[in-house]
Amino acid sequence: MDFTAVLTKAEITISMGGKGAWRDNVLVERLGRLTKYQEFFLQAYKAVSEASVGIGRYLTFYNSRRHIQSLTGRSQIRGTSKR
């Protein structure tokens, strides 16, 4: 079963413009770059499982506690919530 069939079977809507525009992946690319430079390259992981835990911890920090200037000092979750 190919990748898109797995997503379709799980009722996950996929969005692929097919045009290859730079903005299609810019947010994911930026998150990947931040994760590499602010977490991965600063640690000396000895195993994949250790890296997985560390990166998971960083992503939790990124989404819930990291303050973002464009959100007037709020975290991702607080800055984008409707409350």
N, C-alpha and C positions, 0 to 999 in steps of 0.2 A: 504494500500500500504506500503510495507516495505521500509526501508531507501535506499537501493541500487536502488530500482525501481524509487524512487523520483529523485535520482541523474541521472539515465539513462534517464528518461523522460526529464530532464532539459539539456540533452546533456553534462553532466559533466563526464569527464573521471575519474574513480577511480583507484587507484593503490594499490592493496593488494597482497603482495607476499604470504601471508598465512603461512609463515615460523615462524613468531613471533620473528624475530631477533630484538635485542635491538636497532639497528640503524634505524628501521622503524619509530619510533616516537621520536627519541632523540631530534630533533630540537623543536618540539612542547612541549615536556616535559621540556626542558630548558627554553623556553619562559614562560611556565606556572609557573615554579619555580621563575624566575625573577620577573614576575608580582606579584606573591604572596608576595615575600619578599620586593620588592622595591615600591610597591603601596598598595596592599590590606591590609597587616598587619600594615602598618603605618597610615592608615586612620581609623576613627571610623564612618563608614557609617551607617546611620539610616534607609535606605530603599534600596531596590534592584535597583530602578531607579537611586538613587544617586551613588551607586556602579558602575552601568553601565556607567554613564557619566564619573566618575573618571577613570575607567579602560580604557575606550575609549580614554580619554585624555592621559593616560600613553602610550598606544599603538601608538598613533600619535607621541608622544615624542620619543619612542623607535625606530620607523621607520625613522623619519625625522631629529631629532636633537641630539640624543644620539651618542656620538663619540665612536668608537670602535677601540681598539688598533690594532687588526689584520688588520683593513682597513686603517692603517696609519692615524688615527685620523679623518677619515671621518665618516659620518652617514651611516646607512644601505642603504638608497636610493642613496646617492651620491657615496658610495663605490661600489655599484653593478651596477650602470648605465653604459651604453656603451659610454657615452660622455666623 
